[in-house]
Amino acid sequence: MIIDFPLQGISGGKEAQPLIIAKTPAEEQRLKLERLMRNPDKPAPIPDRPKEWNPRAPPEFVRDVMGSSAGAGSGEFHVYRHLRRREYQRQDFLDKIADKQDEDQDYLDKVEQNKLAADDRTAKRRKKRDKIKQKKEMAKKAKLESQNKKEGDADNSSDSSSDDEKGEREADDDAETPSFIMGRK
């Protein structure tokens, strides 16, 4: 591929550029990019996507139906062959479209199944977490009730010793419960 840049004086005072011959496709791409980047304000040409090939629709009404009678001209065979080839292309195209639609539907079904399975796993894990949380809360309530019973029993026996024990229990509670649960930093 030969990349030719305009010489000085031809296009209004641009600097002279040497003639560069690209030897590899990568070098050709590099040269094109360099040429585009010389003037970044100029919009780059971006081609549109090529349209998908679509066969001609079959005719609504066929006027000259080919028969299998003897005596058909030698040129009729080529017309028949062309029509047959076109019809086979059209049928292949329709088969490919049907296959593509089936694959797309299969993919969407698979995505939906994966989503449902993920939701089921999430619900199961959420249920397990809630169960563990509920057990912890029940254990905490039971512990508080047992402490309240002990405090009630200790109040009856001696007030001075219960104050010391209460302080020790509160220190133990602080040590057992993590700070992030209590809201402390």
C-alpha positions, 0 to 999 in steps of 0.5 A: 500500500502506498501512502502519498502525502501532498507536497508543499505548495500544492495544498496551501502551505503544508509542510513537505511530506516524504513518500512512505511505502507501508510494508506491513498492515501494522505500518499502514495502520500506524501511518493512517493514525498519524495522518488522522492525528495531525489534525485532531479537529477534523472528524474521522470517517467512520463507515456505517455497518454493512447491511445484512444480505437479504435474498429477494422474495420469491415471485408472487406469480410465476408466468413462465413455468418451466416444464419437463417437456422435450425440446426445451432450448439450450438456454433454458437450462441456465435460466432454470439453474439460476432460479434453482440456485437463488431459491436454495440460497433463500432457503438456506438464509431462512434456515440460518435465521431460524437457527439464530432465533432458536439459539437466541431463545435458548440463550435467553432461557439459560440466562433466566434459569441462571438468574432463578438459580442465583435467586434461590441460592441467595434466598437460601443463604439469606434464610440461613443468615437470618436463622443464625442472627435469630439464634444469637439474639435468643442467646443474648436474651437468655443470657440477660434473663439469667443475669437478671435472675442472678442479680435478683438473687444476689440483691437478696444476699448482699448488696456490696458483693453484687456491685463488684460482680456487676462491674465484672460482668459488664466488663466481660460483656464488653469483651465478648461483644465486638465493637461493631455490633454495639455501634462503638468505634 
